[in-house]
Amino acid sequence: MHSDFLLRLRRIIPTKAPPSPTTTTTTTTTTTATTTTTTTTTTTTT
């Protein structure tokens, strides 16, 4: 389940770096019956 999330996250993040430096922040919140997980990934491409 966690590995599947990483695969989806990799698809969201561009594989090719843009000409200009950019910072991409992705925040994903997953809520289940008893657990709330918040994952924040910050990727800086120069």
PARO-371751 format. One record per residue (C-alpha): residue number from 1; residue in one letter; x, y, z negated. Coordinates in steps of 0.1 Angstrom, whole numbers. Last residue first. Layout:
N
@seq=NUM	type=a	c1=X	c2=Y	c3=Z
...
% end
This chain:
46
@seq=46	type=t	c1=174	c2=232	c3=98
@seq=45	type=t	c1=146	c2=208	c3=87
@seq=44	type=t	c1=133	c2=210	c3=52
@seq=43	type=t	c1=109	c2=183	c3=41
@seq=42	type=t	c1=88	c2=187	c3=10
@seq=41	type=t	c1=67	c2=157	c3=-2
@seq=40	type=t	c1=41	c2=161	c3=-29
@seq=39	type=t	c1=23	c2=130	c3=-41
@seq=38	type=t	c1=-7	c2=132	c3=-65
@seq=37	type=t	c1=-20	c2=100	c3=-80
@seq=36	type=t	c1=-53	c2=98	c3=-99
@seq=35	type=t	c1=-60	c2=65	c3=-114
@seq=34	type=t	c1=-92	c2=50	c3=-129
@seq=33	type=a	c1=-117	c2=46	c3=-101
@seq=32	type=t	c1=-93	c2=59	c3=-75
@seq=31	type=t	c1=-82	c2=93	c3=-64
@seq=30	type=t	c1=-54	c2=99	c3=-39
@seq=29	type=t	c1=-40	c2=134	c3=-35
@seq=28	type=t	c1=-16	c2=141	c3=-7
@seq=27	type=t	c1=5	c2=172	c3=-4
@seq=26	type=t	c1=26	c2=178	c3=26
@seq=25	type=t	c1=51	c2=206	c3=27
@seq=24	type=t	c1=70	c2=213	c3=59
@seq=23	type=t	c1=98	c2=238	c3=60
@seq=22	type=t	c1=111	c2=251	c3=93
@seq=21	type=p	c1=144	c2=261	c3=107
@seq=20	type=s	c1=140	c2=272	c3=144
@seq=19	type=p	c1=145	c2=251	c3=175
@seq=18	type=p	c1=121	c2=225	c3=162
@seq=17	type=a	c1=134	c2=192	c3=149
@seq=16	type=k	c1=122	c2=161	c3=166
@seq=15	type=t	c1=106	c2=133	c3=145
@seq=14	type=p	c1=77	c2=156	c3=135
@seq=13	type=i	c1=63	c2=147	c3=100
@seq=12	type=i	c1=28	c2=133	c3=102
@seq=11	type=r	c1=39	c2=99	c3=115
@seq=10	type=r	c1=64	c2=96	c3=87
@seq=9	type=l	c1=37	c2=102	c3=62
@seq=8	type=r	c1=16	c2=74	c3=77
@seq=7	type=l	c1=45	c2=50	c3=74
@seq=6	type=l	c1=52	c2=62	c3=39
@seq=5	type=f	c1=16	c2=55	c3=29
@seq=4	type=d	c1=18	c2=20	c3=43
@seq=3	type=s	c1=48	c2=14	c3=21
@seq=2	type=h	c1=28	c2=24	c3=-9
@seq=1	type=m	c1=0	c2=0	c3=0
% end
